[in-house]
Each structure stands twice: as structure tokens, then as C-alpha cells.
Amino acid sequence: MARERKGEGFHSAAGLIRYFDAEEKTAFKIDPRLVIAMCIATVVVITAVKFAYPL
């Protein structure tokens, strides 16, 4: 049977935290309001196309 390694999980988590902290500083940031506005615009366009070209 495989033995559990108790100390290994923390080291893995620490590496992930360091990776995401470094990624966050250089990441492309989008305003949440822009995302919501794009979703609403997409719904409006799809609805307009459905009315313009019904099946």
C-alpha cells in the first residue's frame, strides 16, 4: 500500500500561491462592468437576430 506523505501538500500549495501571485501582477485586467455590458449586448444581438430571421 502507498504511504501518505503529510508534508507534501503544503509545499505544493505554496508553489501554486507563488505562481498565481506572480501571474496576477502581469495579468490583463478587465473591468467587471465591461464583462456584464458585453454579456447584455450579446443577449440583445442574439434576440434581435432571432426576431429578424425566425425559423
N, C-alpha and C positions, 0 to 999 in steps of 0.2 A: 504494500500500500504506500501511497505517496505521503510524505510528511509535509505538514503545513509549515510554511515559513512565516513567522509572526512579524518580523521586522521589514519584510519586503514591500508591503502595501504602502507604507508611509513614504518610502523613498520614491516609489512610482508616482504617488500623488504630488510630492514636492516637485518632481520634474515637470509634471503637467501644469502645475501652477506657474512655474517659472516660464514655461513655453507660452501660456496664454497671456501672462503679464507682458512679455516681450512683444507678442503679436498685437496686443491691444494698443500699444503706443504708435505703431506704424499702420494700423488698420484704417481703411477708408470708412469714414463715418457718414451716415445718412440720417438726416433729421427724421424722427418718428412721424411727424406731421406730414412730411413728404410721402412716406410709405402709405399712410392712410389715404392721402389725397390720390395717389396713384391707384389704389385699390378701388376707390369710389369712381374714379374716371374710367377704369376698366369695366366696372359693372355698368356704367352709363353707356359706354360704347357698345358693349355686347347686347344690352337691352335695345338700343336704337337699331342695331343691325337685325335683331330678331323681328322688330316691328316693320322694318323696311323690306326685309326679304323673308316673309313667313313661309314655312314648309307646307 
